[in-house]
């Protein structure tokens, strides 16, 4: 079955089983490998994308459910990596191995869209992604600084 998906502002038509998880459509069919596979059960957050602006774990979303929605992947967060979160992630040495960071960035971006001036409690509640390297204090600090930058 052919599905048309709006990804990062562009229309993509893919011939896939409609139940194929969006993650695999992005990675295997469209070559958008920034979105990572972690657990496959929607727990770790490595596969986080935005569906109509909401942070969503793409490993459990059937492709057909995303048809008609605006999908944003890490590749679409900023064409040239100039989103304040991306810049601060680098400046503040947030990632270590980096595997979870695309999902972290996508979750943080959705958080800042909903709560422009988040508290530590807001960040803790939103950032349920798992980082095996344990960079949570730097993630929190970078989100606070990005919030400041976005408000300026």
C-alpha positions as CSV (number, residue, x, y, z in Angstrom):
1,X,0.0,0.0,0.0
2,X,1.3,3.5,-0.8
3,X,1.2,6.1,1.9
4,X,2.0,9.7,1.6
5,X,3.7,11.3,4.6
6,X,4.6,14.9,5.3
7,X,8.1,14.7,6.7
8,X,10.2,17.8,7.5
9,X,7.9,19.9,5.2
10,X,8.2,17.6,2.2
11,X,5.8,15.0,0.9
12,X,7.1,11.4,0.6
13,X,5.1,8.5,-0.9
14,X,6.2,5.1,0.3
15,X,4.9,1.6,-0.5
16,X,4.8,-0.1,2.8
17,X,2.5,-2.3,4.9
18,X,0.4,0.3,6.7
19,X,1.2,-1.3,10.1
20,X,5.0,-0.8,9.6
21,X,6.2,1.3,12.5
22,X,7.0,4.9,11.4
23,X,10.6,4.4,12.7
24,X,11.3,1.8,10.1
25,X,9.7,3.8,7.3
26,X,11.9,6.7,8.2
27,X,15.1,4.7,8.5
28,X,14.8,1.8,6.1
29,X,12.5,3.3,3.3
30,X,13.5,7.0,3.4
31,X,17.1,6.8,4.7
32,X,16.5,9.2,7.6
33,X,18.7,7.5,10.1
34,X,18.9,10.3,12.6
35,X,15.9,8.8,14.4
36,X,17.3,5.8,16.3
37,X,16.0,2.4,17.3
38,X,16.5,1.7,21.0
39,X,14.1,-0.6,22.7
40,X,11.2,-1.0,20.3
41,X,8.6,-0.8,23.1
42,X,8.3,3.0,23.4
43,X,10.2,3.2,26.6
44,X,13.7,4.7,25.8
45,X,12.8,7.6,23.6
46,X,15.7,7.2,21.0
47,X,13.0,7.1,18.3
48,X,11.3,10.3,19.3
49,X,9.9,12.5,16.4
50,X,7.2,15.2,16.4
51,X,3.7,14.3,15.1
52,X,1.8,17.6,14.7
53,X,4.3,19.1,17.2
54,X,3.9,16.5,19.9
55,X,6.9,14.4,20.9
56,X,6.0,10.8,19.9
57,X,7.9,7.6,20.0
58,X,7.9,6.4,16.4
59,X,8.7,2.8,17.1
60,X,5.1,2.1,18.1
61,X,3.3,4.3,15.6
62,X,2.0,2.6,12.5
63,X,2.9,4.5,9.4
64,X,-0.8,4.8,8.4
65,X,-1.5,6.6,11.7
66,X,1.0,9.3,10.8
67,X,-0.4,9.9,7.3
68,X,-2.0,13.3,7.2
69,X,0.1,14.5,10.1
70,X,3.1,16.9,10.1
71,X,6.1,14.7,10.9
72,X,9.4,16.4,12.1
73,X,12.5,14.3,12.6
74,X,15.9,15.4,14.0
75,X,16.9,16.2,10.4
76,X,14.0,18.7,10.3
77,X,14.6,20.4,13.6
78,X,17.0,22.7,11.9
79,X,18.4,22.4,8.4
80,X,21.9,23.6,9.5
81,X,22.0,22.6,13.2
82,X,21.4,26.1,14.4
83,X,18.4,25.4,16.6
84,X,19.3,26.7,20.1
85,X,19.0,23.3,21.6
86,X,21.4,21.8,19.0
87,X,23.9,24.6,19.5
88,X,23.8,24.3,23.3
89,X,24.0,20.5,23.2
90,X,27.4,20.9,21.5
91,X,28.6,23.9,23.5
92,X,27.7,22.2,26.8
93,X,29.1,18.8,25.9
94,X,25.8,17.1,26.6
95,X,26.3,13.9,24.5
96,X,28.8,11.3,25.3
97,X,28.0,8.3,23.1
98,X,25.3,10.4,21.4
99,X,22.9,7.5,20.6
100,X,19.9,8.9,22.5
101,X,20.5,12.5,21.7
102,X,18.3,12.9,18.6
103,X,15.4,11.7,20.7
104,X,16.4,13.9,23.6
105,X,16.6,16.9,21.4
106,X,13.2,16.2,19.9
107,X,11.6,15.8,23.3
108,X,13.3,19.0,24.6
109,X,12.1,20.9,21.5
110,X,8.5,19.8,22.1
111,X,8.8,20.7,25.8
112,X,10.0,24.3,25.0
113,X,7.1,24.7,22.5
114,X,4.7,23.9,25.3
115,X,6.5,25.4,28.3
116,X,8.8,28.2,27.2
117,X,10.2,28.7,30.7
118,X,10.3,25.2,32.2
119,X,11.2,24.5,35.8
120,X,13.4,21.6,36.8
121,X,10.3,19.7,37.7
122,X,8.8,20.4,34.2
123,X,12.0,19.1,32.5
124,X,12.1,16.0,34.7
125,X,8.4,15.3,33.9
126,X,8.9,15.7,30.1
127,X,12.4,14.2,29.6
128,X,11.5,10.5,30.1
129,X,14.0,9.4,27.5
130,X,16.8,7.1,28.7
131,X,20.4,8.2,28.5
132,X,22.7,5.3,29.4
133,X,25.6,7.7,29.7
134,X,23.7,9.6,32.5
135,X,24.1,13.2,31.1
136,X,20.9,14.3,32.7
137,X,22.4,17.3,34.6
138,X,23.9,18.7,31.3
139,X,20.6,18.0,29.5
140,X,18.7,20.0,32.1
141,X,21.2,22.8,32.0
142,X,21.1,23.0,28.2
143,X,17.3,23.1,28.2
144,X,17.3,26.0,30.6
145,X,19.8,27.9,28.5
146,X,17.9,27.1,25.3
147,X,14.7,28.4,26.9
148,X,16.5,31.7,27.7
149,X,17.9,31.9,24.1
150,X,14.5,31.3,22.6
151,X,12.8,33.9,24.8
152,X,15.5,36.5,23.9
